[in-house]
Amino acid sequence: MIKSKEWDWSGNINEYWKNVAGEFIPLALQWKARDFKKVLDLGCGIGRNALYLAKLGFSVSAFDLSADGLSQLRQTAQTENVNIDLMLGDMLKLPYESGYFDCLLAFHSIYHTDFSGLTRILAEIYRVTRPGGEIFITLNSKEADAWNLYSQRRIDEYTLLKTEWAEVDVPHTYLDYKDIVNLLKDFQILKIQQIFDYEEDRRHAHFFVTASRV
Ligand SMILES: C[S@@+](CC[C@H](N)C(=O)[O-])C[C@H]1O[C@@H](n2cnc3c(N)ncnc32)[C@H](O)[C@@H]1O
């Protein structure tokens, strides 16, 4: 399994990472209406989604491998007077009790590993989410331009190492639809969308997945 590597949050941070992920808002509101309380933001970064959830009244745990990301989140949480439980660590092994969370968000985070790492992380996600709970995760699609653009940086048939910006040498796993169905066989998949974003000359492609922990 490839060694984990955190994002470098010390440089200039694009506005994108400072505002809640809009695609997640409807589900967050549903979770709130269904009285889900305990939520884990896995790979929280500087915490745009954790902050949003805390302000909605969830009891939020935020987990990341980047001490710098967590320290920025601690400061923002203090300034904005919200309470978030922060934890530093590697998502390959989570420090939470089994069945602790009602729901779990992993936005653009759990694909920062290779295929066997992803398998292990999904087993941890399954373990820490209670039966009847729900998860929202995003995964990289092989239809993203990056999969071909960085082909010389591939380390296996699913994984490459990026070379740019906050992600130098950070692993990225790319999948297709069938891989996801297979990886999530212990969950009940509620929804899979493939989302394309166009940025200058580059096409990004992600799967957005909602699933129930049976
Ligand atoms: C693309 S950022 C997404 C941050 C956040 N989820 C958001 O949507 O703003 C990916 C985050 O995953 C974290 N990460 C990468 N590998 C990790 C690992 N093995 N364990 C915990 N966090 C990890 C990175 O440090 C980074 O903060």
The ligand as an ORCA input file, in Angstrom:
! r2SCAN-3c Opt
* xyz 0 1
  C      -8.662     17.938     -1.715
  S      -8.501     18.204     -0.007
  C     -10.234     18.240      0.445
  C     -10.486     18.938      1.750
  C     -11.947     19.018      2.174
  N     -12.602     17.723      2.205
  C     -12.732     19.969      1.301
  O     -13.614     19.510      0.559
  O     -12.451     21.164      1.379
  C      -7.987     16.578      0.548
  C      -7.675     16.493      2.025
  O      -7.450     15.108      2.372
  C      -6.347     15.047      3.271
  N      -5.738     13.708      3.247
  C      -5.039     13.141      2.241
  N      -4.638     11.905      2.588
  C      -5.101     11.699      3.850
  C      -5.013     10.608      4.759
  N      -4.380      9.482      4.446
  N      -5.604     10.722      5.980
  C      -6.266     11.865      6.323
  N      -6.380     12.933      5.487
  C      -5.808     12.851      4.271
  C      -5.423     16.146      2.770
  O      -4.471     16.530      3.738
  C      -6.414     17.249      2.411
  O      -6.647     18.087      3.504
*
